[in-house]
């Protein structure tokens, strides 16, 4: 599954969580954060911040033990 880097997924999740739970504040974590966003969403914890173009994609490989690696195309 490929997720776009607009921040839209983050905004939709925030809306759903705010309707389901009383607590309105939450913290987010990103394994790899790209620096351009269309929505004003802040990531609280970042593993790696990478400046990319909209045409470049970052893939992260995981298994049961954790993150195996990340690469950009």
Short mmCIF file of the C-alpha atoms (twelve columns), coordinates in Angstrom:
data_MODEL
# 
_entry.id   MODEL 
# 
loop_
_atom_site.group_PDB 
_atom_site.id 
_atom_site.type_symbol 
_atom_site.label_atom_id 
_atom_site.label_alt_id 
_atom_site.label_comp_id 
_atom_site.label_asym_id 
_atom_site.label_seq_id 
_atom_site.Cartn_x 
_atom_site.Cartn_y 
_atom_site.Cartn_z 
_atom_site.pdbx_PDB_model_num 
ATOM 1  C CA . UNK A 1  0.000   0.000  0.000  1 
ATOM 2  C CA . UNK A 2  1.352   3.436  -0.905 1 
ATOM 3  C CA . UNK A 3  0.403   6.482  1.135  1 
ATOM 4  C CA . UNK A 4  0.613   9.940  -0.358 1 
ATOM 5  C CA . UNK A 5  2.500   12.664 1.460  1 
ATOM 6  C CA . UNK A 6  -0.160  15.345 1.575  1 
ATOM 7  C CA . UNK A 7  -1.032  14.927 5.268  1 
ATOM 8  C CA . UNK A 8  -4.594  14.042 4.253  1 
ATOM 9  C CA . UNK A 9  -4.449  10.561 5.852  1 
ATOM 10 C CA . UNK A 10 -3.290  12.185 9.068  1 
ATOM 11 C CA . UNK A 11 -6.119  14.749 8.968  1 
ATOM 12 C CA . UNK A 12 -8.771  12.069 8.306  1 
ATOM 13 C CA . UNK A 13 -7.449  9.911  11.171 1 
ATOM 14 C CA . UNK A 14 -7.468  12.891 13.524 1 
ATOM 15 C CA . UNK A 15 -11.100 13.602 12.672 1 
ATOM 16 C CA . UNK A 16 -12.107 9.961  13.270 1 
ATOM 17 C CA . UNK A 17 -10.223 9.739  16.585 1 
ATOM 18 C CA . UNK A 18 -11.665 13.019 17.822 1 
ATOM 19 C CA . UNK A 19 -15.185 11.666 17.257 1 
ATOM 20 C CA . UNK A 20 -14.481 8.322  18.947 1 
ATOM 21 C CA . UNK A 21 -12.495 9.462  21.974 1 
ATOM 22 C CA . UNK A 22 -13.023 12.236 24.503 1 
ATOM 23 C CA . UNK A 23 -9.333  13.158 24.538 1 
ATOM 24 C CA . UNK A 24 -8.736  15.733 21.787 1 
ATOM 25 C CA . UNK A 25 -4.925  15.766 21.907 1 
ATOM 26 C CA . UNK A 26 -2.740  13.006 20.556 1 
ATOM 27 C CA . UNK A 27 0.864   12.576 19.421 1 
ATOM 28 C CA . UNK A 28 2.031   11.152 16.109 1 
ATOM 29 C CA . UNK A 29 5.095   9.256  14.960 1 
ATOM 30 C CA . UNK A 30 6.495   8.852  11.446 1 
ATOM 31 C CA . UNK A 31 9.227   6.399  10.454 1 
ATOM 32 C CA . UNK A 32 10.100  8.611  7.487  1 
ATOM 33 C CA . UNK A 33 8.760   12.152 7.130  1 
ATOM 34 C CA . UNK A 34 8.880   14.009 3.840  1 
ATOM 35 C CA . UNK A 35 9.119   17.770 4.189  1 
ATOM 36 C CA . UNK A 36 6.293   18.991 1.919  1 
ATOM 37 C CA . UNK A 37 2.679   18.864 3.060  1 
ATOM 38 C CA . UNK A 38 -0.653  20.253 1.883  1 
ATOM 39 C CA . UNK A 39 -2.305  20.055 5.341  1 
ATOM 40 C CA . UNK A 40 -0.981  21.847 8.452  1 
ATOM 41 C CA . UNK A 41 -0.327  18.645 10.417 1 
ATOM 42 C CA . UNK A 42 2.706   18.391 12.712 1 
ATOM 43 C CA . UNK A 43 4.457   15.096 13.398 1 
ATOM 44 C CA . UNK A 44 5.642   14.889 17.011 1 
ATOM 45 C CA . UNK A 45 8.252   12.136 16.641 1 
ATOM 46 C CA . UNK A 46 10.251  11.544 13.451 1 
ATOM 47 C CA . UNK A 47 12.659  8.703  12.728 1 
ATOM 48 C CA . UNK A 48 14.122  10.250 9.575  1 
ATOM 49 C CA . UNK A 49 13.252  13.519 7.825  1 
ATOM 50 C CA . UNK A 50 13.959  13.558 4.083  1 
ATOM 51 C CA . UNK A 51 13.522  16.349 1.542  1 
ATOM 52 C CA . UNK A 52 12.044  14.811 -1.609 1 
ATOM 53 C CA . UNK A 53 10.157  15.828 -4.705 1 
ATOM 54 C CA . UNK A 54 6.546   14.809 -5.271 1 
ATOM 55 C CA . UNK A 55 7.735   12.302 -7.913 1 
ATOM 56 C CA . UNK A 56 10.059  10.444 -5.526 1 
ATOM 57 C CA . UNK A 57 8.758   7.635  -3.319 1 
ATOM 58 C CA . UNK A 58 10.126  6.229  -0.073 1 
ATOM 59 C CA . UNK A 59 9.609   2.544  0.710  1 
ATOM 60 C CA . UNK A 60 10.130  1.031  4.166  1 
ATOM 61 C CA . UNK A 61 10.575  -2.735 4.535  1 
ATOM 62 C CA . UNK A 62 9.516   -4.358 7.802  1 
ATOM 63 C CA . UNK A 63 9.193   -7.836 9.238  1 
ATOM 64 C CA . UNK A 64 8.165   -9.286 12.607 1 
ATOM 65 C CA . UNK A 65 11.432  -8.142 14.196 1 
ATOM 66 C CA . UNK A 66 11.159  -4.510 13.080 1 
ATOM 67 C CA . UNK A 67 12.345  -2.263 10.263 1 
ATOM 68 C CA . UNK A 68 14.611  -4.014 7.779  1 
ATOM 69 C CA . UNK A 69 15.466  -0.965 5.682  1 
ATOM 70 C CA . UNK A 70 14.249  2.030  3.716  1 
ATOM 71 C CA . UNK A 71 15.001  3.177  0.180  1 
ATOM 72 C CA . UNK A 72 13.939  5.906  -2.216 1 
ATOM 73 C CA . UNK A 73 13.030  5.638  -5.904 1 
# 
